[in-house]
Amino acid sequence: METKNKIALITGGSRGLGRNMALAIAKKGIDVVITYNSNKEAADQVIDQIQLMGQNATAFQLDTSDITGFDTFVDSLTKHLTAETGSPNIDFLVNNAGTALYSPITETTEVQMDAIFNIHYKGVFFLTQKLLPYLNNGGGIVNISSGLTRISMPGSSVYGSLKAAVETLTRYQAKELGERKIRVNVVAPGAIETDFGGGRVRDNQDINNQIAGITALGRTGLPDDIGGVVAFLCSEDAYWINAQRIEVSGGQAI
């Protein structure tokens, strides 16, 4: 990595929306670091694609639901960046990693809730905390939320509630990091055709049709609809956008 390039870290960047975000950010001339949980092969494919674009990229394994591994990850990341660029710092953090939970309130277990809490809130909070000393002043954070904080769909109570907590956290982060000129925003995708949640939006035609029917632009979302918005927020063109929730849903349920 060359010192002149800015660097973005995208968690969960090996597949789905995270992959699209990583590629879109690289197209902006920003070098990329992604994390992956278990699929190293998929992560390596993303890295290869970014390098073919002329940007530097690397991948690290990280379970964002397990904060006990954060110190080791940050140590490995900062040593790598120091060796490659002369600085341990990054410019942008995209908190994207996550998993789905579809469970009625009457059937949700404590184990299920803890798992979603750990990855969607606790992990986001403490990974950001660990990385703040290495986030350059004037940089940015993009937290990924969901249209389900605005639209109530049966079975998504825990997921939607925790994403709402992330949206509130975002405003606090923007307030507390303002003196460092670090801007913090939320991107809230609507229903997107990926393998997220077992690919239910992509593969279940009934669900796909239902969502398309309540979306002003007449279809479900695609990964390409999201990555460019996140990349924009990692650019100087978006500098004056701060503490905002940007829903990217094509006008779903409006």
C-alpha positions in Angstrom: 0.0 0.0 0.0 1.2 3.5 -0.9 1.1 6.2 1.8 -0.7 8.6 -0.6 -3.8 6.4 -0.8 -6.5 6.5 1.8 -7.4 3.2 3.4 -10.9 1.8 4.2 -11.6 -1.2 6.4 -14.8 -3.1 5.6 -15.9 -5.8 8.0 -17.7 -8.8 6.4 -16.2 -7.8 3.0 -15.9 -11.2 1.4 -19.5 -11.6 0.1 -22.8 -9.9 -0.4 -23.1 -6.3 0.3 -19.7 -6.1 2.0 -18.0 -7.4 -1.2 -19.9 -4.8 -3.3 -18.9 -2.0 -0.9 -15.2 -3.1 -1.0 -15.2 -3.0 -4.8 -17.0 0.3 -5.0 -14.7 1.9 -2.5 -11.7 0.7 -4.4 -13.1 2.3 -7.6 -12.8 5.6 -5.7 -9.0 5.1 -5.5 -9.1 4.0 -1.9 -7.0 1.0 -0.7 -9.0 -1.6 1.0 -8.8 -4.0 4.0 -11.6 -6.5 4.4 -12.4 -9.0 7.1 -14.0 -12.3 6.7 -15.4 -14.8 9.2 -14.8 -18.2 7.7 -14.7 -18.1 3.8 -11.0 -17.3 3.0 -11.4 -18.3 -0.6 -14.2 -15.7 -1.2 -12.1 -13.1 0.6 -9.1 -13.8 -1.6 -11.3 -13.5 -4.7 -12.3 -10.0 -3.6 -8.7 -9.1 -3.0 -7.7 -10.3 -6.4 -10.4 -8.2 -8.0 -9.4 -5.1 -6.2 -5.7 -5.6 -7.1 -6.7 -6.0 -10.7 -8.2 -2.5 -10.4 -4.9 -1.1 -9.4 -5.6 -0.7 -5.7 -3.9 -2.3 -2.8 -6.0 -4.8 -0.7 -5.7 -7.3 2.0 -7.9 -9.6 4.1 -7.9 -10.6 7.7 -9.9 -13.3 9.5 -12.2 -11.8 12.2 -15.2 -12.9 14.1 -16.9 -9.6 14.8 -19.1 -11.2 17.4 -16.2 -12.2 19.6 -14.6 -9.2 21.2 -11.8 -11.4 22.8 -10.2 -11.5 19.3 -10.2 -7.8 18.7 -6.9 -6.9 20.3 -5.1 -9.6 18.2 -6.8 -8.4 15.0 -6.0 -4.7 15.6 -2.4 -5.7 16.4 -2.1 -7.7 13.2 -3.8 -5.0 11.1 -1.7 -2.1 12.4 1.6 -4.0 12.1 0.7 -4.9 8.5 -0.2 -1.3 7.7 2.9 0.1 9.3 5.1 -2.3 7.3 3.3 -1.4 4.0 2.6 2.3 4.4 4.7 3.5 7.3 1.6 4.3 9.4 -0.8 2.0 11.4 -3.8 4.2 10.5 -6.9 3.9 8.4 -9.2 6.6 7.1 -12.6 4.9 6.9 -14.3 2.1 8.9 -17.4 0.4 7.5 -19.2 -1.7 10.1 -21.0 -4.1 7.8 -20.5 -7.7 9.1 -23.7 -9.3 10.3 -26.1 -12.2 10.2 -29.9 -12.5 10.1 -32.4 -13.7 12.6 -36.0 -14.4 11.6 -37.9 -15.4 14.8 -41.2 -14.4 16.3 -41.1 -12.7 19.7 -42.9 -15.7 21.2 -40.2 -18.1 20.1 -36.9 -16.2 20.3 -34.4 -17.6 22.7 -31.8 -15.9 24.9 -29.1 -17.7 22.9 -30.5 -16.2 19.6 -30.7 -12.8 21.1 -27.2 -12.9 22.5 -25.7 -14.0 19.2 -27.4 -11.1 17.3 -26.5 -8.6 20.0 -22.9 -9.6 20.0 -22.4 -9.2 16.2 -24.8 -6.3 15.5 -24.2 -4.0 18.5 -21.5 -5.1 21.0 -19.1 -6.0 18.2 -19.7 -2.8 16.4 -19.3 -0.7 19.5 -16.1 -2.3 20.7 -14.4 -2.8 17.4 -14.9 0.8 16.6 -13.6 1.7 20.1 -10.5 -0.4 19.5 -9.8 1.2 16.1 -10.5 4.8 17.1 -6.8 5.5 18.0 -5.9 4.4 14.5 -8.6 6.3 12.6 -7.2 9.4 11.0 -8.7 12.7 12.0 -10.9 13.9 9.2 -11.9 10.3 8.3 -15.2 8.6 8.5 -17.3 5.7 9.9 -20.2 4.1 8.0 -22.5 1.8 10.1 -24.8 -0.5 8.2 -28.3 -0.7 9.5 -31.5 -1.9 7.9 -34.8 -0.7 6.5 -36.3 -2.9 9.3 -35.7 -0.1 11.8 -38.5 1.8 10.0 -40.6 -1.0 8.5 -41.9 -3.6 11.0 -41.8 -7.1 9.6 -43.0 -9.9 11.8 -40.0 -12.1 12.9 -37.4 -9.3 12.8 -38.0 -7.8 16.2 -34.5 -8.5 17.7 -32.6 -7.7 14.5 -34.6 -4.5 13.8 -34.3 -3.3 17.4 -30.5 -3.8 17.5 -30.1 -2.0 14.2 -32.1 0.9 15.7 -29.6 0.9 18.6 -26.8 1.2 16.0 -28.5 4.2 14.5 -28.7 5.9 17.9 -25.1 5.0 18.5 -24.1 6.6 15.2 -25.5 9.9 16.3 -23.5 9.7 19.6 -20.4 8.7 17.7 -20.8 11.7 15.4 -21.2 14.0 18.4 -18.2 12.7 20.3 -15.9 12.4 17.4 -16.8 15.7 15.9 -13.8 17.4 17.4 -11.6 15.1 15.4 -13.5 15.9 12.3 -14.6 12.3 11.9 -18.1 12.0 10.4 -20.3 9.1 11.2 -23.3 8.0 9.2 -25.7 5.1 8.7 -26.6 3.4 5.5 -29.9 1.4 5.8 -30.4 -1.0 2.9 -33.9 -2.2 2.1 -34.5 -5.8 1.0 -31.6 -6.8 -1.1 -31.0 -9.9 -3.3 -28.0 -11.5 -1.6 -27.3 -14.8 0.3 -28.0 -12.9 3.5 -30.6 -14.8 5.7 -30.2 -17.8 3.5 -30.9 -15.8 0.4 -34.6 -15.5 1.1 -35.1 -12.2 -0.7 -33.1 -13.5 -3.7 -34.5 -17.0 -3.9 -38.0 -16.9 -2.6 -40.1 -15.6 -5.4 -43.1 -14.9 -3.2 -41.1 -12.7 -0.9 -39.3 -11.1 -3.9 -42.7 -10.2 -5.5 -44.1 -8.9 -2.3 -41.2 -6.5 -1.7 -41.2 -5.4 -5.3 -44.9 -4.7 -5.0 -44.5 -2.3 -2.1 -41.4 -0.5 -3.5 -41.8 2.7 -5.5 -39.2 1.7 -8.1 -40.8 -1.6 -8.6 -38.2 -4.2 -7.7 -36.1 -5.6 -4.9 -32.6 -4.2 -4.3 -29.4 -5.4 -5.7 -25.9 -5.3 -4.2 -24.9 -2.7 -6.8 -27.5 -0.4 -5.4 -25.7 -0.2 -2.0 -21.9 -0.2 -2.6 -21.8 3.1 -4.4 -23.6 4.9 -1.6 -21.2 3.6 1.0 -18.3 4.6 -1.3 -19.7 8.1 -1.7 -19.8 8.5 2.1 -16.1 7.6 2.1 -15.3 10.5 -0.3 -14.6 14.2 0.2 -17.9 14.9 -1.7 -19.7 13.6 1.4 -17.7 15.5 4.0 -20.6 17.7 5.2 -22.9 14.7 5.7 -22.8 13.7 9.3 -25.0 11.8 11.8 -27.4 10.9 9.0 -29.5 7.8 8.3 -29.6 7.2 4.6 -32.1 4.5 3.6 -31.3 2.9 0.3 -34.4 0.9 -0.5 -35.9 2.3 -3.8 -38.8 3.7 -1.8 -39.9 0.6 0.1 -43.2 0.9 2.0 -43.5 4.7 1.6 
